[in-house]
Amino acid sequence: MTVTELRVALTVPDFGRALAFYRDGVGLPQIADWSAEHGKVVVLEAGRATLELLDQPQAEFIDRIEAGRRVAGTVRLALEVDDSDVVARRLLAAGAERVAAPVTTPWGDRNARVRAPDGMQLTLFATYSTALPASVTARGRRRENHSVPDGALRDDGWAWPDSLDGPLAAPGSHHVLLETPVGRVLEVMIDPGAREPEHTHRHHSVMIVDEPARIRYYEHGRMTFQSPERQAESGAPRASWMEPEGPHSVENIDTHPYHAFRIEVSQP
Protein backbone atom coordinates (compact mmCIF):
# COMPACT_ATOMS: atom_id res chain seq x y z
CA MET A 1 0.00 0.00 0.00
CA THR A 2 1.19 3.50 -0.85
CA VAL A 3 -0.29 6.52 0.93
CA THR A 4 -0.47 9.43 -1.54
CA GLU A 5 -2.09 12.11 0.65
CA LEU A 6 -2.61 12.87 4.33
CA ARG A 7 -5.85 14.79 4.90
CA VAL A 8 -6.86 16.18 8.28
CA ALA A 9 -10.65 16.14 8.68
CA LEU A 10 -11.59 18.86 11.16
CA THR A 11 -15.17 19.15 12.47
CA VAL A 12 -15.91 22.70 13.64
CA PRO A 13 -18.88 24.27 15.48
CA ASP A 14 -18.89 27.46 13.34
CA PHE A 15 -18.17 26.49 9.74
CA GLY A 16 -18.21 29.99 8.27
CA ARG A 17 -15.86 31.40 10.87
CA ALA A 18 -13.50 28.45 10.57
CA LEU A 19 -13.43 28.71 6.78
CA ALA A 20 -12.64 32.41 6.95
CA PHE A 21 -9.86 31.78 9.45
CA TYR A 22 -8.09 28.91 7.67
CA ARG A 23 -8.68 30.03 4.08
CA ASP A 24 -8.45 33.81 4.40
CA GLY A 25 -6.44 34.19 7.62
CA VAL A 26 -3.96 31.33 7.36
CA GLY A 27 -3.97 31.58 3.57
CA LEU A 28 -4.76 27.97 2.63
CA PRO A 29 -6.11 27.88 -0.95
CA GLN A 30 -9.54 26.28 -1.41
CA ILE A 31 -9.31 23.43 -3.90
CA ALA A 32 -12.73 21.77 -3.55
CA ASP A 33 -16.24 22.47 -2.27
CA TRP A 34 -18.34 19.35 -1.70
CA SER A 35 -21.12 21.03 0.26
CA ALA A 36 -24.63 19.68 -0.17
CA GLU A 37 -28.06 19.88 1.45
CA HIS A 38 -26.98 17.62 4.31
CA GLY A 39 -23.89 19.64 5.25
CA LYS A 40 -20.92 21.75 4.30
CA VAL A 41 -17.39 20.60 3.45
CA VAL A 42 -14.51 22.28 1.65
CA VAL A 43 -10.94 21.09 1.10
CA LEU A 44 -8.02 23.48 1.59
CA GLU A 45 -4.53 22.94 0.20
CA ALA A 46 -1.95 22.91 3.00
CA GLY A 47 1.31 22.02 1.28
CA ARG A 48 3.20 18.83 2.06
CA ALA A 49 1.58 16.76 4.81
CA THR A 50 3.28 14.61 7.42
CA LEU A 51 2.03 12.68 10.44
CA GLU A 52 4.01 13.35 13.61
CA LEU A 53 3.54 10.79 16.38
CA LEU A 54 4.56 11.74 19.93
CA ASP A 55 4.42 9.93 23.22
CA GLN A 56 3.07 11.75 26.28
CA PRO A 57 6.45 12.87 27.69
CA GLN A 58 7.52 14.31 24.30
CA ALA A 59 4.19 16.12 23.90
CA GLU A 60 4.65 17.64 27.35
CA PHE A 61 8.23 18.64 26.45
CA ILE A 62 7.09 20.42 23.27
CA ASP A 63 4.32 22.22 25.14
CA ARG A 64 6.76 23.41 27.80
CA ILE A 65 9.02 24.82 25.09
CA GLU A 66 6.28 26.54 23.09
CA ALA A 67 3.84 27.49 25.84
CA GLY A 68 5.54 27.02 29.20
CA ARG A 69 3.14 24.28 30.30
CA ARG A 70 1.00 21.39 28.99
CA VAL A 71 -1.82 23.01 27.02
CA ALA A 72 -2.56 21.01 23.85
CA GLY A 73 -4.92 18.09 23.45
CA THR A 74 -4.45 14.92 21.45
CA VAL A 75 -4.33 16.75 18.10
CA ARG A 76 -2.36 19.91 17.31
CA LEU A 77 -1.72 21.33 13.83
CA ALA A 78 1.84 22.42 13.00
CA LEU A 79 2.24 24.70 9.98
CA GLU A 80 5.62 25.59 8.49
CA VAL A 81 5.67 29.25 7.46
CA ASP A 82 8.25 31.76 6.25
CA ASP A 83 8.03 34.00 9.34
CA SER A 84 6.21 32.65 12.37
CA ASP A 85 6.21 36.01 14.19
CA VAL A 86 4.51 37.78 11.28
CA VAL A 87 2.01 34.97 10.65
CA ALA A 88 1.13 34.78 14.36
CA ARG A 89 0.30 38.51 14.38
CA ARG A 90 -1.80 38.08 11.25
CA LEU A 91 -3.77 35.20 12.75
CA LEU A 92 -4.38 37.11 15.96
CA ALA A 93 -5.92 39.86 13.84
CA ALA A 94 -8.01 37.18 12.08
CA GLY A 95 -9.53 35.95 15.33
CA ALA A 96 -6.97 33.56 16.84
CA GLU A 97 -6.05 33.61 20.52
CA ARG A 98 -2.41 33.79 21.62
CA VAL A 99 -1.39 30.72 23.58
CA ALA A 100 2.21 31.89 24.02
CA ALA A 101 4.62 34.38 22.49
CA PRO A 102 7.01 33.16 19.76
CA VAL A 103 10.03 31.26 21.05
CA THR A 104 13.24 29.95 19.53
CA THR A 105 13.48 26.22 20.21
CA PRO A 106 16.64 24.42 21.37
CA TRP A 107 16.91 22.90 17.87
CA GLY A 108 16.83 26.33 16.22
CA ASP A 109 13.30 26.68 14.85
CA ARG A 110 11.21 29.77 15.60
CA ASN A 111 7.80 28.63 16.91
CA ALA A 112 4.61 30.44 17.86
CA ARG A 113 1.50 28.87 19.39
CA VAL A 114 -2.02 30.19 18.76
CA ARG A 115 -5.55 28.83 19.23
CA ALA A 116 -7.90 29.01 16.26
CA PRO A 117 -11.50 30.20 16.73
CA ASP A 118 -12.66 26.56 16.65
CA GLY A 119 -10.33 25.72 19.55
CA MET A 120 -7.63 23.91 17.57
CA GLN A 121 -4.10 24.77 18.66
CA LEU A 122 -1.68 25.69 15.88
CA THR A 123 2.10 25.64 16.04
CA LEU A 124 3.54 28.06 13.51
CA PHE A 125 7.16 27.17 12.87
CA ALA A 126 9.91 28.65 10.73
CA THR A 127 13.04 26.60 10.16
CA TYR A 128 16.56 27.68 11.04
CA SER A 129 17.43 29.37 7.74
CA THR A 130 14.61 31.91 8.09
CA ALA A 131 13.62 31.60 11.73
CA LEU A 132 15.75 34.02 13.69
CA PRO A 133 15.45 37.79 13.88
CA ALA A 134 18.69 39.77 14.05
CA SER A 135 18.17 40.46 17.76
CA VAL A 136 18.54 36.74 18.43
CA THR A 137 21.32 35.83 15.98
CA ALA A 138 23.45 38.64 17.35
CA ARG A 139 23.48 36.88 20.70
CA GLY A 140 25.29 33.72 19.59
CA ARG A 141 27.87 32.26 17.26
CA ARG A 142 24.99 31.12 15.01
CA ARG A 143 21.55 31.29 15.72
CA GLU A 144 10.56 26.05 24.55
CA ASN A 145 11.50 26.51 29.62
CA HIS A 146 11.43 27.07 33.25
CA SER A 147 12.47 30.70 33.54
CA VAL A 148 10.53 32.08 30.56
CA PRO A 149 6.85 32.41 31.51
CA ASP A 150 4.50 31.16 28.81
CA GLY A 151 7.47 30.40 26.54
CA ALA A 152 8.22 34.09 25.87
CA LEU A 153 11.58 35.40 24.78
CA ARG A 154 13.40 37.43 27.39
CA ASP A 155 13.54 41.17 26.84
CA ASP A 156 17.21 41.04 25.80
CA GLY A 157 16.47 38.57 22.99
CA TRP A 158 18.07 35.50 24.61
CA ALA A 159 16.09 32.53 23.38
CA TRP A 160 17.34 29.46 25.25
CA PRO A 161 16.21 28.08 28.63
CA ASP A 162 18.21 28.40 31.83
CA SER A 163 18.46 24.60 31.90
CA LEU A 164 21.00 24.85 29.03
CA ASP A 165 23.33 27.12 31.01
CA GLY A 166 26.87 25.69 31.09
CA PRO A 167 27.14 24.66 34.77
CA LEU A 168 23.64 23.11 34.67
CA ALA A 169 23.73 21.35 31.32
CA ALA A 170 27.44 20.43 31.34
CA PRO A 171 28.43 20.24 35.03
CA GLY A 172 31.30 17.85 34.31
CA SER A 173 33.20 20.53 32.41
CA HIS A 174 31.94 23.74 34.05
CA HIS A 175 32.57 24.58 37.71
CA VAL A 176 31.49 27.87 39.29
CA LEU A 177 34.41 29.36 41.26
CA LEU A 178 32.81 32.73 42.00
CA GLU A 179 29.38 34.21 41.39
CA THR A 180 28.24 37.79 42.05
CA PRO A 181 25.35 39.99 40.86
CA VAL A 182 27.56 41.38 38.07
CA GLY A 183 29.21 38.20 36.83
CA ARG A 184 30.83 34.88 37.62
CA VAL A 185 34.02 32.92 37.10
CA LEU A 186 33.88 29.41 35.63
CA GLU A 187 36.60 26.79 35.51
CA VAL A 188 36.35 24.82 32.26
CA MET A 189 37.93 21.36 32.06
CA ILE A 190 37.53 18.74 29.32
CA ASP A 191 39.37 15.41 29.53
CA PRO A 192 41.12 13.98 26.47
CA GLY A 193 38.64 12.14 24.24
CA ALA A 194 35.64 13.62 26.07
CA ARG A 195 32.81 15.64 24.52
CA GLU A 196 30.76 17.79 26.85
CA PRO A 197 26.93 17.96 26.64
CA GLU A 198 25.31 20.72 24.59
CA HIS A 199 24.96 23.95 26.56
CA THR A 200 24.87 27.76 26.26
CA HIS A 201 26.64 30.84 27.60
CA ARG A 202 24.25 33.76 27.83
CA HIS A 203 26.66 36.57 28.64
CA HIS A 204 29.75 38.14 27.13
CA SER A 205 32.91 36.82 28.73
CA VAL A 206 36.69 36.69 28.78
CA MET A 207 38.13 33.22 28.15
CA ILE A 208 41.58 32.56 29.58
CA VAL A 209 43.05 29.28 28.29
CA ASP A 210 46.03 28.11 30.32
CA GLU A 211 46.10 24.50 29.07
CA PRO A 212 45.07 24.49 25.38
CA ALA A 213 44.17 21.35 23.48
CA ARG A 214 42.94 20.47 20.00
CA ILE A 215 39.16 20.53 19.92
CA ARG A 216 36.12 20.00 17.76
CA TYR A 217 33.34 22.58 18.14
CA TYR A 218 29.71 21.55 17.53
CA GLU A 219 26.63 23.73 17.04
CA HIS A 220 23.21 22.07 17.22
CA GLY A 221 24.98 18.70 16.89
CA ARG A 222 26.92 19.69 13.75
CA MET A 223 30.70 20.12 13.79
CA THR A 224 31.60 23.64 12.66
CA PHE A 225 35.27 23.86 13.67
CA GLN A 226 38.26 21.61 14.28
CA SER A 227 41.62 22.73 15.57
CA PRO A 228 44.48 22.37 13.08
CA GLU A 229 47.40 20.10 13.76
CA ARG A 230 49.40 21.33 16.71
CA GLN A 231 51.83 24.15 16.26
CA ALA A 232 54.46 25.34 18.71
CA GLU A 233 52.83 26.64 21.91
CA SER A 234 54.25 29.65 23.74
CA GLY A 235 53.28 28.25 27.13
CA ALA A 236 51.69 31.54 28.18
CA PRO A 237 47.93 31.72 28.92
CA ARG A 238 45.80 33.07 26.08
CA ALA A 239 42.92 35.48 26.69
CA SER A 240 40.10 36.22 24.23
CA TRP A 241 36.79 38.07 24.25
CA MET A 242 33.79 35.78 23.77
CA GLU A 243 30.35 36.68 22.46
CA PRO A 244 27.31 34.91 23.99
CA GLU A 245 27.04 31.38 22.62
CA GLY A 246 23.90 29.49 21.70
CA PRO A 247 23.64 25.68 21.99
CA HIS A 248 27.08 24.13 21.40
CA SER A 249 29.49 21.53 22.73
CA VAL A 250 33.25 21.00 22.65
CA GLU A 251 35.14 17.74 22.16
CA ASN A 252 38.75 17.36 23.26
CA ILE A 253 40.54 15.44 20.49
CA ASP A 254 43.97 15.83 22.07
CA THR A 255 45.95 13.55 24.39
CA HIS A 256 45.86 15.83 27.42
CA PRO A 257 43.17 17.83 29.26
CA TYR A 258 41.84 21.17 28.12
CA HIS A 259 41.71 23.78 30.90
CA ALA A 260 40.51 27.38 30.95
CA PHE A 261 38.82 30.06 33.05
CA ARG A 262 35.75 31.89 31.74
CA ILE A 263 34.90 35.25 33.32
CA GLU A 264 31.29 36.09 32.45
CA VAL A 265 30.00 39.65 32.62
CA SER A 266 26.25 39.73 33.33
CA GLN A 267 26.00 43.52 33.68
CA PRO A 268 27.62 46.25 31.57
N, C-alpha and C positions, 0 to 999 in steps of 0.2 A: 504494500500500500504506500502511495505517495501523497502526502498532504500538500495541496497547492495553495491554500489560503487559510489564514486564521482570522475568523470573524468574531468579534465580541458583540453579543446580543444583550443590549442594555434596556431593561424595562423601566420607564420613568413615569412619575405621577403627573407631570405637566409636560405633555409632548411638545407643544408649541414653544415653550420657554427653553426646553432642552435642545430642540432643533436650532433655535436662534443662537444658543450658547456655543454648541459644538460646531455648527456650520459657519455662522457669522463671526462668533467670538474667537474660537480656536482656529478657524480657517480651514476646516476639513471640507473638501469639495463634495457636493452631492452627486452621486453617480447612478442612483436608482430611486424610484418612488413606487412602492408596491401597495400603497394605501388602497383600501376598499371600504365597502359599507360596514364591514365588521370591525374595522380598526385601521390604525395608521402605522406605516413602517417606511422608513427611508434608509438608504445605505450611504454612508459617507466614506470617502477614501482617506485612509490614514497612513499611507506610506507602507514601508516594510513592517510586517507583524512578526513578533516573537512571543513565546510563552515562557515566562520566568517563574520557576517553581522555587519557593522558599520554605524552609522549616520555620517553626515558631521563634526560636532564638534569633535567626537571621532577620526575620520580619521585625522583631523588636529592635534589633541593632540598627536597621535602616531607619525605622521611625525615630529612634533617639538621635540619629545624625540629622535627619531632615526636619524634625519637629520637636525634638527635645524629650519626647515621651511616646508611649504606644498610643496611636490615635487611629490607625487605619483598620478596616475590617478585613474580611477574607480576600476581597478583590480591590485592587488599586490600579489605575491606569497610569502608565509612564510614557510620556511623549517626549521624543528627542526634538529639540528646537535649536535655532541658531543662537538665540540669546534668551536665556531663561528669565533674567531680570525683567527685560522688556515685555516678554510674553505674559509674565505673571501680572504686571501692571495692567496690561491690556485686558486680561481676563477678569481682574478685579473690577475694572470699569464695565465689563459685560455682565456682571452679576455674580461672580465667584466670591467666595469668602477666603480670606487668608488663613491658612493653617499655621504657617511659620514663614519667617523671612527667608530669602535665598541664602544658601550656605554652600561653601566649597567643601566637597567631601574629601576624606583622606586619600581617595584614589584619583583626585584631581578634577572630577566633574563639578559643574556648577548647578545645583538643584534648588528648585523652589516647590513648595507644596501648597496647593489650593484645594478648596472644596467646591465642586460645581453646584449649580442651583438644585440639581436632583439629589445631592448628597454624596455623589461619587468623589473620592479623593483622587487628585491628579498630581503626579510628580512631573514637573517640567525639568528636563535635564539637558545641559549643553556639554559636549565632550571637551576634553582638555584643550584642543587646538583653538576653540573659540570661547571657552568658558570663563576665563578670568579677566576681570577688569584690571586696568593698570594699577589701581590702588592695592590690589592683592599681589600681582606679579612682582611689584617693586619690593615686596617684603621678603622674597626668597630667591634662591639661586635659579629656580624655575618657577614654576607656578607655586557627617552630622554629630551628646557632648555635654559634659557635666557642668561646665562653667559658662555655657552660652545659653541663656534662657530661650526656650522655644526655637533653638537652632539658629539664632541670629548671629550674624557677623559682629565682632566687636567693633567699637567705634574707630579703632586705628586700622581696621582692614585685615587684621590677623584672622585667618580662616580655620586654623586647626585646633582641636581640643587640647585642654591641659593635660589629658592623659598621654599625649605624645611628647610631652616635655622630656628632654634628655634624661634627667635623673629618675623619672618615673618609668619611661618606656625602655630605657637602656641602663638600668642601675648597675650592671656589671662593669660598664666602662665609664660611667659618670658618677663622681662622688662630690657632694657639696662640702667644701672646706669652710666657706664663709657666706652668710646671706644677710643682707641688710635691706632697708626699704629702697635703696637706690641701685642695688646690684648684688651680684654674688660671684664667688670664685669657685670654679669647678676643676677638679682633677680628672683628666681624661687618660685612660689606660686601655690599650687593646693588645691582647696577647698574640704572639705569632700564630698565623693560621686561623684566627678568630674573626668572625664578622658580627658586629653588634646589631641589635634589633633596630628597626626603622624608628626614627624619632625626629623631633624638631628643636630648633633654637629660636625663640621668639624675638630676642633682643640683639642689638648690635653688640659686638664684643671684641676684645683683643685676645688673640690666640698666641700663646707662647709655647713653642715646641722645643723641649730640651732633649728629647730622645726621638728623633725622626725615624720613620720606617717607610718602606714602600707600601702603598695602599691602593685599593680600588674603592672608588666612590660611586654609590648607587643612589638614584633618585626614582622614587616610586617603583622600586624593584629592578630598574634598568641601569646597567653600568654606564656612567657618563665620563669617567676619568680613571686612568691608571698611571701610577708613577712610572717614569722611565727607569731604565737600568741605573743602578746606583752610580753616582759620581762622587768625587772626593768631598767629604764633609769637613766643614771648618771646626766642628766641635762646639761652637758657640750657640746658645739658644737663639731661635728665630722667632720674631714677633711679627704678626700681621693683623690687619683690621678685617673683621668678618662682618658681612651683612647678615641679617636674619636668614635662617635656613628653614625651608619647608621640609616635608618628609624625606629623609635620607638615611643612609647607613654607610659605615666605613668597614672595610675588610683589610686586615693586616696580612699582606702577602710576603712579608719579610721573615727573617729567621730570629728576630729579637723583638721585644715589646716596643710598642709605640707609646710615648708618654708626653703629655702636654698639660698646660694650665689654660683655662678659658675664663677670662674676666668679663662678665656680662654687665652691661649698663642698662638698667631698666628705666632710668630717668635721665633727661638731657642735662 
